[in-house]
Amino acid sequence: MQWIPKTAAAETAKDLAAFLSSDPRYRSSARVLERLLLRRGIGDPESADHFLAPSIAHLIDPGKMAGLAGAVERLIAAIERKEPILIYGDYDVDGTMAVIILKTAIELCGGSADFHVPHRIREGYDMREDVVERAAAAGIRLIVSVDMGIRAFAPAETARRLGVDLIVTDHHLPGRDGVPSAFAVINPNQEGCDYPFKQLCGASVAFKLAQELMQRRLEAKDQKRYLLSFMKVVAIATIADAVPLIGENRVFAALGLDALRRAVNPGLKALLEIAQISANRPPTSVEVAFRIAPRINAAGRMDVARDVIDLFSVKDPARAKDLAAKLDRLNADRQEEERRILEAAEERFNGDRALCDGYCIVVDGDGWHRGVIGITATRILERYNRPTIVISRDGDEAFGSGRSIAAFHLLEAIESCRDLFSRYGGHAHACGFAMPAANVPELRARLDAFARSRLTLADFEPRLELDDELPLEQITPALFEALQRLEPYGVGNPEPVFAARGVRLTAPPRILKDKHVKLKVRAGEAALDSGSESEELTEAAILATPCCHPDSAAIRRSEREVATGSGAISKPGFGMRSKLKITFDALGWHMAERLQQTPLLAGDAIDIAFSIGHNDHPEYGGLELSLRDFKTSTR
């Protein structure tokens, strides 16, 4: 793995440094924050303050979005005339959260809204003409799509022919043919839209429509309360859809995660409980991505996504718990199906090494569950670091889902083969399609040729971007507190990763659950002997975390050895600069195989790349390191 130091647009920014040093919120960690902000392209005080302290005041005026004003006028007219409204949404987290947002907002404003979420297997992705026809026959005269519709040209024409007004809200990239002929199209990525932030998810586009509607219909005193309430759902969708957590998305994620600890909706509370999310603190973006989102997604992948909307709509806590338990079971079923497909794919790779050596991997199988092939593509990409398409064959038809690396625009690749598909869609890093099964071999050949014309072998080598070099003796509670100000982490704002060179193993490595690695590391002798650049640790800072070294009971307090993090700091006296001996636990998730490739012994010197975390265990908690990579040190 390549370790790539991040570069900053400017090595120093005097205004930024002065702002951080003068603000009491940031003063104690100004130097660290300055370096990390610069590496994220943030170099002025206003941008830094917006990034470090997101506020509801930072939301962008929804009126800047093209098509939104006319859409709001049409919704208000429907509300005032008591017209029924149909919301047509996607079956994933983004789509179902968008349905919940818009349906709730319409009802708060005095309207009535039903919804349709397609069945992934029977109906597939995007709008269908027959659904529009049935809605028109039932007297519906207004349909609003959420998280879909930007390429629904035929359904839009059907709606126009039947006298149904269609409002399209979407975030996916429009195709070469522009946008459908609808009553209104709301998408920050459409040509002519001046909305300054283009990277919204589908639920946040629906939220902007709801935001303007509520500003027009609700009392001013109620608006902030409702907006903050909606943030919880927008945050889940924003994190689950892996859009960059910068700009307005950072506002949604930060405020929404904080609001989740005060959830009152019975369904949301039941979901947080079954996902084992603590009620004592806001959930992290990682917990949303890996505990909450998979359970919501499981409904659309394995059964019907309507269960998700029902969960968020139900008032009875007992019924909410039943629905949350159902989502949990479906998620377990999804995990088992994913494992089965991955095993089948691995057998294919073992039998044909050229298959996984392609510049774009295309693997197919009969009867693979179509609701799971997307996440399976993600798993294969993570292993081989190559663009990946997973295809499920069903008789004469084939259904595919793809994921890509940063260097390869997957939608452009798919569009180069557009004649092979019966339908397709997506964006730079993900796609989905349907096609005749007979076209799969040609698709594999053409995508590989397309990828070879744009990629080199160097693009497939995993890269780890480093924020900074950080000797272990500089890891303090104050530093950890500074890093917390950069949360929530995610795409566009990854958790800071540091490198420490020449650290020593104080004990043999331990294997945990046959998969993970636990190392005990301390600063190397060179670092201990220099000590000149290490920041002084005050008594208050050292005692800010629990005494949690496994052998802390044997540490003699008379020698002033105080445990901190998951290791011990030896310090002859408080309040004076001295040489530090620091030991930390370093956990390497899914790194057990690495020890076979790079055996390690106590006393070995290694270079480590890591992030800094905190173990909340009441007895053994404290600061600890999360390994991203390790190498034999040349020091």
VOGUMI-84750 format. One line per 10 residues: their letters; for each residue z, y, x of C-alpha. Coordinates in steps of 0.05 Angstrom, whole numbers, plus 32768, in hexadecimal, padded with zeros to 4 digits. Layout:
A	Z:Y:X; ... $
//
This chain:
MQWIPKTAAA	8000:8000:8000; 7FEE:8045:801A; 8026:8078:801C; 8006:80BC:800E; 8030:80FB:8018; 8026:812C:7FDF; 800D:8170:7FF3; 8020:81B2:7FD4; 7FF1:81EB:7FC2; 801E:8217:7FED $
ETAKDLAAFL	8053:8204:801F; 807F:823D:8008; 8083:8269:7FCB; 80B2:82A3:7FD6; 80B7:82B6:7F8C; 80C6:826E:7F78; 80FA:8267:7FAF; 811C:82A8:7F9B; 811C:8294:7F51; 813C:8250:7F5E $
SSDPRYRSSA	8170:826C:7F8D; 8185:82A3:7F5E; 8189:827A:7F1E; 81CE:8258:7F17; 81AC:821C:7EF5; 8184:820B:7F33; 81A8:822D:7F6D; 81CB:81F0:7F88; 818B:81C8:7F8E; 8159:8201:7F99 $
RVLERLLLRR	813A:81E6:7FDA; 812D:81A0:7FBD; 8111:81BB:7F7C; 80E4:81EC:7FA0; 80C2:81B4:7FC9; 80BB:8186:7F8D; 809F:81BC:7F5F; 806C:81D2:7F93; 8054:818B:7F99; 8049:818C:7F4D $
GIGDPESADH	801F:81CB:7F52; 8056:81F8:7F37; 805E:8235:7F63; 8074:8270:7F38; 80B7:827F:7F15; 809D:827E:7ECE; 807A:823B:7ED5; 80B7:821F:7EF8; 80E6:8236:7EC1; 80B9:8219:7E8B $
FLAPSIAHLI	80B7:81D7:7EB1; 8101:81D2:7EC1; 811B:81EC:7E7D; 80E8:81DA:7E46; 80F5:8200:7E05; 80DA:8201:7DBE; 80C4:8248:7DCE; 8092:822A:7DFF; 806A:8209:7DC6; 8023:8224:7DC2 $
DPGKMAGLAG	800D:8248:7D83; 7FE9:8212:7D5A; 7FBA:8247:7D3F; 7F96:8245:7D82; 7F79:8201:7D71; 7F33:8202:7D54; 7F2E:81E9:7D0D; 7F78:81EB:7D00; 7F7B:822A:7CD5; 7F48:820F:7CA3 $
AVERLIAAIE	7F6B:81CB:7CA1; 7FAE:81EC:7C91; 7F8E:8214:7C58; 7F71:81D4:7C3B; 7FB4:81B0:7C40; 7FD8:81EA:7C1E; 7FA5:81EA:7BE6; 7FAF:819F:7BDC; 7FFB:81A8:7BDB; 7FF7:81E0:7BA8 $
RKEPILIYGD	7FC6:81BA:7B7C; 7FF0:817A:7B81; 7FB5:8154:7B9F; 7FC4:8111:7BBE; 7FB5:810F:7C09; 7FA3:80D2:7C33; 7FB7:80D0:7C7C; 7F8B:809F:7CA4; 7FAC:808C:7CE5; 7FA6:805C:7D20 $
YDVDGTMAVI	7FD2:801E:7D27; 7FF2:802D:7D6B; 802F:8057:7D7C; 8008:8097:7D80; 7FE6:808C:7D3D; 8022:8074:7D16; 804D:80AD:7D30; 8016:80DE:7D1C; 8016:80C1:7CD5; 8061:80C9:7CD1 $
ILKTAIELCG	805E:8112:7CEA; 8028:812A:7CBB; 8040:8103:7C7E; 8086:811E:7C86; 806E:8165:7C91; 8042:8163:7C53; 807B:8149:7C29; 80AC:817D:7C44; 8079:81B2:7C2F; 8076:8197:7BE8 $
GSADFHVPHR	803A:816A:7BEC; 802D:8120:7BE3; 800C:80F4:7C18; 7FFB:80AA:7C1C; 7FE1:8089:7C5B; 7FB2:8053:7C74; 7FBB:8031:7CB7; 7F84:7FFE:7CC6; 7F93:7FB6:7CD6; 7F80:7FAD:7D20 $
IREGYDMRED	7F5D:7F6A:7D15; 7F3E:7F71:7CD0; 7F29:7FBB:7CD5; 7F2B:7FCE:7D1E; 7F32:8013:7D3C; 7F1B:8054:7D1B; 7F08:8068:7CD5; 7EDF:803C:7CA6; 7EAF:8050:7C70; 7ECB:801D:7C3E $
VVERAAAAGI	7F11:803B:7C43; 7EF5:8080:7C35; 7ECF:8064:7BFA; 7F0D:8043:7BDD; 7F35:8083:7BE6; 7F00:80AC:7BC2; 7EFE:807A:7B89; 7F4A:8081:7B83; 7F44:80CD:7B7B; 7F53:80E3:7BC2 $
RLIVSVDMGI	7F30:8124:7BD4; 7F51:8131:7C17; 7F57:8102:7C52; 7F77:8115:7C94; 7F6A:80E8:7CD0; 7F9E:80E5:7D08; 7F92:80CA:7D4E; 7F4B:80B5:7D3A; 7F0B:80CE:7D1B; 7EEA:80F7:7D53 $
RAFAPAETAR	7EB0:80C5:7D53; 7EB3:80B1:7D09; 7E6F:80CD:7CF7; 7E5E:809B:7CC0; 7EA2:80A0:7C9C; 7E9E:80EC:7C9F; 7E59:80EA:7C7F; 7E73:80BA:7C4A; 7EAD:80E9:7C3B; 7E7D:8124:7C34 $
RLGVDLIVTD	7E50:80FD:7C06; 7E8A:80E8:7BD9; 7EA8:812E:7BD5; 7EE4:811F:7C01; 7EFB:8153:7C33; 7F09:8133:7C76; 7F36:8154:7CAA; 7F30:8131:7CEE; 7F6B:8138:7D1E; 7F61:8114:7D60 $
HHLPGRDGVP	7F6A:811A:7DAB; 7F36:80E9:7DC4; 7EF9:8105:7DE8; 7EBE:8115:7DBA; 7E7D:80EF:7DC8; 7E3A:8109:7DDD; 7E27:8116:7D94; 7E5F:8149:7D8A; 7E91:8143:7D51; 7E8A:8128:7D0A $
SAFAVINPNQ	7E75:8155:7CD1; 7EB9:815B:7CB0; 7EDE:8191:7C89; 7F05:81A0:7CC9; 7F0A:8181:7D0E; 7F4A:818D:7D36; 7F45:8174:7D7E; 7F56:819E:7DBB; 7F1F:817A:7DE2; 7EE6:818E:7DB4 $
EGCDYPFKQL	7EB4:81C1:7DCB; 7EC8:8208:7DB9; 7F12:81FB:7DB2; 7F3B:822F:7DD8; 7F7E:820A:7DD3; 7F98:8211:7E1A; 7FB7:81CC:7E21; 7F84:8193:7E1A; 7FAE:8155:7E29; 7FD3:814B:7DE7 $
CGASVAFKLA	7FDA:8106:7DC8; 7FC4:80F8:7D80; 800A:8101:7D63; 8013:8145:7D85; 7FD0:815D:7D68; 7FEA:8148:7D23; 802C:816C:7D34; 8006:81AD:7D41; 7FE8:81A8:7CFC; 802D:8199:7CDF $
QELMQRRLEA	804B:81D2:7D07; 801B:8205:7CEA; 8022:81E8:7CA4; 806E:81EE:7CA7; 806B:8234:7CC3; 8041:8247:7C86; 806A:8222:7C51; 80B2:821D:7C67; 80EB:824F:7C6E; 80F1:826B:7CB4 $
KDQKRYLLSF	8139:8253:7CBA; 8123:820A:7CB0; 80E7:820A:7CDE; 810A:8201:7D21; 8136:81C9:7D06; 80FA:81A2:7CEB; 80D1:81AE:7D2A; 8109:8192:7D56; 810F:8157:7D26; 80C5:8148:7D2D $
MKVVAIATIA	80CB:814C:7D79; 80EC:8108:7D7B; 80AF:80E6:7D5E; 807E:8111:7D87; 80A4:80FE:7DC7; 809E:80B3:7DB9; 8053:80BA:7DAD; 8048:80E8:7DE9; 806B:80B8:7E19; 804C:8079:7DFA $
DAVPLIGENR	8005:8095:7DFD; 800D:80A4:7E48; 7FF3:80EB:7E44; 8009:8119:7E7D; 8051:8131:7E75; 8040:8178:7E89; 8034:81B8:7E62; 8042:81B2:7E18; 804A:8166:7E1E; 8086:8173:7E4A $
VFAALGLDAL	80A5:819D:7E13; 809A:8165:7DE0; 80B6:8130:7E0E; 80F3:8156:7E27; 810A:8172:7DE4; 80F9:8131:7DBF; 811F:8104:7DEF; 815C:8132:7DEA; 8157:8131:7D9D; 8154:80E5:7D9B $
RRAVNPGLKA	819D:80DF:7DAC; 81AB:8102:7D6A; 817D:80D7:7D40; 8191:80D5:7CF6; 8154:80B1:7CD9; 816C:806A:7CC7; 812C:804A:7CE1; 812D:806F:7D23; 8177:805F:7D2D; 816A:8016:7D1F $
LLEIAQISAN	8130:8015:7D50; 8159:8036:7D87; 8191:8004:7D7B; 8165:7FC6:7D7E; 8143:7FE2:7DBD; 8189:7FE8:7DDC; 8183:8033:7DE7; 81C8:8052:7DF3; 81DD:8085:7DBF; 8208:80AA:7DF2 $
RPPTSVEVAF	81CE:80CB:7E18; 8185:80DD:7E0D; 8156:80A2:7E1A; 812A:80A8:7E58; 80DE:80A9:7E56; 80E0:8063:7E76; 810B:8049:7E3D; 80DB:8066:7E09; 809F:8048:7E2E; 80BC:8003:7E38 $
RIAPRINAAG	80EE:7FF8:7E00; 80DB:8023:7DC4; 808F:8028:7DC9; 8081:7FDD:7DD1; 80A8:7FCD:7D91; 8082:8002:7D6A; 8040:7FEB:7D87; 804F:7FA2:7D77; 8047:7FAE:7D2D; 7FFE:7FC4:7D34 $
RMDVARDVID	7FF0:7F90:7D6A; 800C:7F53:7D48; 8011:7F63:7CFE; 800A:7FA4:7CD5; 801D:7FE9:7CEE; 8034:7FFD:7CA9; 8077:7FE0:7CBB; 8081:8019:7CEC; 8076:8050:7CB9; 80A2:802A:7C88 $
LFSVKDPARA	80D9:8027:7CBD; 80D8:8072:7CC7; 80D5:807E:7C7C; 810C:8050:7C63; 814F:806D:7C4F; 8178:802D:7C4A; 8199:801C:7C8E; 8199:7FD1:7C7F; 814E:7FD2:7C6F; 8143:7FFB:7CAE $
KDLAAKLDRL	8166:7FC7:7CD8; 813C:7F90:7CBA; 80FB:7FB5:7CCA; 8112:7FC4:7D11; 8124:7F7B:7D1B; 80DE:7F68:7D03; 80BE:7F97:7D36; 80EB:7F77:7D6B; 80D2:7F31:7D59; 808A:7F48:7D59 $
NADRQEEERR	8094:7F65:7D9E; 80AF:7F22:7DB7; 8071:7F01:7D99; 8045:7F34:7DBC; 8067:7F25:7DFF; 805A:7EDB:7DF7; 8011:7EE5:7DE4; 8009:7F14:7E1F; 8025:7EDF:7E4E; 7FF5:7EAB:7E32 $
ILEAAEERFN	7FB8:7ED7:7E3C; 7FCD:7EEB:7E83; 7FD5:7EA2:7E95; 7F8F:7E92:7E7A; 7F71:7ECE:7E9F; 7F93:7EB8:7EE0; 7F74:7E73:7ED8; 7F30:7E94:7ED1; 7F3D:7EBD:7F10; 7F53:7E80:7F38 $
GDRALCDGYC	7F14:7E5B:7F23; 7EE6:7E96:7F33; 7F01:7EC5:7F68; 7EC4:7EF2:7F61; 7EDD:7F03:7F1B; 7F1A:7F29:7F33; 7EF4:7F44:7F70; 7EC5:7F6B:7F43; 7EC8:7FB7:7F48; 7ED4:7FB5:7EFD $
IVVDGDGWHR	7EF8:7F76:7EE5; 7EDD:7F5A:7EA3; 7F01:7F1C:7E8B; 7EF7:7EFB:7E47; 7F14:7EC2:7E1F; 7F0D:7EA0:7DDC; 7F41:7EB1:7DA8; 7F6B:7EE0:7DD2; 7F94:7F0B:7DA4; 7F70:7F4D:7D9C $
GVIGITATRI	7FB1:7F73:7D93; 7FC8:7F60:7DD9; 7F89:7F66:7E04; 7F95:7FAF:7E13; 7FDA:7FA5:7E31; 7FC0:7F67:7E55; 7F8A:7F93:7E75; 7FC2:7FC0:7E8D; 7FE6:7F85:7EAD; 7FA7:7F6D:7ED1 $
LERYNRPTIV	7F99:7FB4:7EE9; 7FE0:7FB9:7F05; 7FD6:7F79:7F2C; 7F90:7F84:7F48; 7F8C:7FD1:7F45; 7F44:7FCE:7F29; 7F26:7FE6:7EE7; 7F30:7FAD:7EB6; 7F10:7F99:7E74; 7F2F:7F5F:7E4C $
ISRDGDEAFG	7F03:7F42:7E15; 7F16:7F15:7DDB; 7EDD:7EEA:7DC1; 7EDD:7ED9:7D77; 7E9F:7EB1:7D67; 7E62:7EDD:7D6F; 7E8B:7F1C:7D77; 7EB4:7F36:7DB1; 7EE9:7F6B:7DB3; 7EFE:7F8E:7DF3 $
SGRSIAAFHL	7F33:7FBC:7E0E; 7F33:7FDC:7E52; 7F60:8002:7E82; 7F4D:8027:7EC1; 7F64:8043:7F03; 7F67:808E:7F11; 7F26:808E:7F39; 7EFB:806F:7F01; 7EE9:8091:7EBF; 7EE8:8055:7E90 $
LEAIESCRDL	7EC8:8077:7E54; 7E8D:808E:7E7F; 7E85:8047:7E96; 7E86:802C:7E4F; 7E54:8061:7E38; 7E24:804A:7E6E; 7E21:8008:7E48; 7E23:8025:7E02; 7DE7:7FFC:7DEA; 7E11:7FBC:7DF2 $
FSRYGGHAHA	7E47:7FD1:7DC0; 7E4B:7FD3:7D74; 7E82:8007:7D7C; 7EAC:8024:7DB4; 7EDB:805D:7DC6; 7F10:8073:7DF7; 7F1D:80A3:7E31; 7F20:80A5:7E7C; 7F53:806E:7E85; 7F4E:8043:7E47 $
CGFAMPAANV	7F19:802A:7E17; 7F0D:7FFA:7DDE; 7ECE:7FDC:7DC1; 7EAC:7FA6:7D97; 7E6B:7F84:7DAA; 7E42:7F44:7DA1; 7E62:7F0D:7DCB; 7E1E:7EFE:7DEA; 7E20:7F42:7E0D; 7E5F:7F34:7E36 $
PELRARLDAF	7E3C:7F1A:7E75; 7E0D:7F56:7E77; 7E48:7F85:7E6C; 7E6C:7F66:7EA7; 7E30:7F6F:7ED4; 7E21:7FB6:7EBF; 7E68:7FCF:7EC3; 7E70:7FB0:7F08; 7E30:7FD2:7F1F; 7E47:8014:7F01 $
ARSRLTLADF	7E8A:800E:7F24; 7E6B:7FFD:7F67; 7E42:803C:7F64; 7E81:8066:7F5D; 7EBA:8041:7F7F; 7ECA:8029:7FC5; 7EFA:7FF3:7FDC; 7F2A:802A:7FF0; 7F31:803E:7FA7; 7F51:7FFA:7F99 $
EPRLELDDEL	7F87:8000:7FCE; 7FC9:8011:7FAC; 7FE1:8057:7FBC; 8028:8070:7FBA; 8031:80BB:7FBB; 806F:80D4:7FDF; 8091:8115:7FCC; 80B8:811B:800C; 80D9:80FA:8048; 8123:80F3:8037 $
PLEQITPALF	8157:80D5:8067; 818C:80AD:8043; 81C3:80DC:805A; 81A4:8113:8030; 81AA:80EC:7FEE; 81E3:810D:7FC8; 81FA:8116:7F80; 81E0:815E:7F84; 819B:8144:7F96; 819C:8113:7F5C $
EALQRLEPYG	81B0:814B:7F2D; 8175:8174:7F46; 8145:813A:7F3A; 815E:8133:7EF2; 8143:8178:7EE4; 80FC:815D:7EEF; 8103:812A:7EB7; 80E4:8110:7E8C; 80B7:80EB:7EBB; 8074:80CD:7EA9 $
VGNPEPVFAA	8029:80D6:7EB4; 801D:8119:7ED5; 8066:811F:7EEA; 8079:80DF:7F0D; 80BF:80D2:7F25; 80C8:80EE:7F6C; 80BE:80BA:7FA2; 80DB:80C3:7FE7; 80D5:809F:802A; 810C:808F:805B $
RGVRLTAPPR	80F8:8075:80A0; 811D:8044:80CC; 8154:8032:809B; 817D:7FF4:80AC; 818E:7FB8:8081; 81D9:7FAD:8081; 81D4:7F68:8060; 819F:7F33:8053; 8173:7F42:8016; 8188:7F24:7FD4 $
ILKDKHVKLK	8158:7F08:7FA0; 816A:7F18:7F58; 8151:7EED:7F1E; 811B:7ECF:7F4B; 80F3:7F10:7F44; 8118:7F4C:7F5F; 8133:7F61:7FA3; 8174:7F83:7FB5; 817C:7FA2:7FFA; 81B7:7FC5:8019 $
VRAGEAALDS	819E:7FFD:8046; 81BD:8033:8071; 81A2:806B:809C; 8188:8053:80DF; 81AC:8061:8120; 817E:809B:8131; 818E:80BE:80F1; 81D9:80B2:80F9; 81D8:80CD:8140; 81B2:810C:812F $
GSESEELTEA	81D4:8124:80F0; 81C1:816C:80FF; 8193:8175:80C4; 81BF:8152:8092; 81DF:817C:805C; 822A:817C:805A; 8248:8154:8022; 8284:8174:8001; 82BE:814C:7FE7; 82AB:815F:7F9F $
AILATPCCHP	8264:8147:7FA9; 827A:8105:7FC7; 82AB:80F8:7F8E; 8278:810B:7F59; 8262:80C3:7F53; 828D:8085:7F49; 82AA:805F:7F85; 827D:8024:7F7C; 8270:8001:7FBE; 827B:7FB7:7FB1 $
DSAAIRRSER	82B0:7FB7:7FE7; 82CE:7FFA:7FD5; 8313:7FDC:7FC9; 8316:7FCB:8013; 8303:8011:802A; 833E:8033:804A; 8347:8078:802C; 836C:808F:806A; 8329:808A:808F; 830A:80B6:8059 $
EVATGSGAIS	82D5:8082:8048; 82BF:8093:8002; 828D:8069:7FDB; 8254:808B:7FB9; 8213:8074:7F9A; 820E:8029:7FA4; 8226:8031:7FEB; 825B:8050:8017; 825E:8092:803C; 828A:8092:8079 $
KPGFGMRSKL	82A2:80D8:8086; 82DB:80E8:80B6; 82EE:8128:8092; 82DB:8150:8055; 82BF:8196:805C; 82A4:818C:80A3; 8260:8175:80BC; 8261:812F:80DA; 8238:80F1:80E3; 822C:80CB:80A3 $
KITFDALGWH	8229:8080:8098; 820A:8075:8055; 81F9:8033:8033; 81D1:802E:7FF3; 81BB:7FF5:7FC6; 816F:7FF5:7FC2; 8151:7FCD:7F88; 8109:7FB5:7F8C; 80F1:7F9F:7F48; 80BF:7F64:7F49 $
MAERLQQTPL	80BF:7F65:7F95; 80D8:7F1F:7FA3; 8093:7F09:7FBA; 8093:7F41:7FED; 80CC:7F1F:8013; 809F:7EE3:801E; 806A:7F10:803D; 809C:7F3C:8063; 80DC:7F14:8071; 8118:7F41:807E $
LAGDAIDIAF	815A:7F34:80A1; 819B:7F5B:80A7; 8194:7F90:80DC; 8149:7F98:80D4; 812D:7FDF:80D4; 80FD:7FEF:809B; 80DB:802B:807C; 80E7:8031:8031; 80C7:8058:7FF9; 80F6:8063:7FBF $
SIGHNDHPEY	810D:808B:7F84; 8155:809E:7F77; 8179:8084:7F3A; 81BF:807C:7F1E; 81E2:803D:7F08; 820F:804D:7ECC; 823D:8010:7ED5; 8285:8029:7ECE; 829D:8002:7F0B; 8261:7FF8:7F38 $
GGLELSLRDF	8236:8033:7F22; 821D:806D:7F4B; 81DF:8082:7F71; 81AF:804C:7F84; 8167:8047:7F9D; 812D:8029:7F79; 80FC:800C:7FAB; 80B2:801C:7FA3; 809D:7FFC:7FE5; 80B7:7FE8:8029 $
KTSTR	8099:7FDC:806E; 80B1:7FC4:80B1; 80C5:8002:80D7; 80A5:8014:811A; 80E1:803E:812E $
//
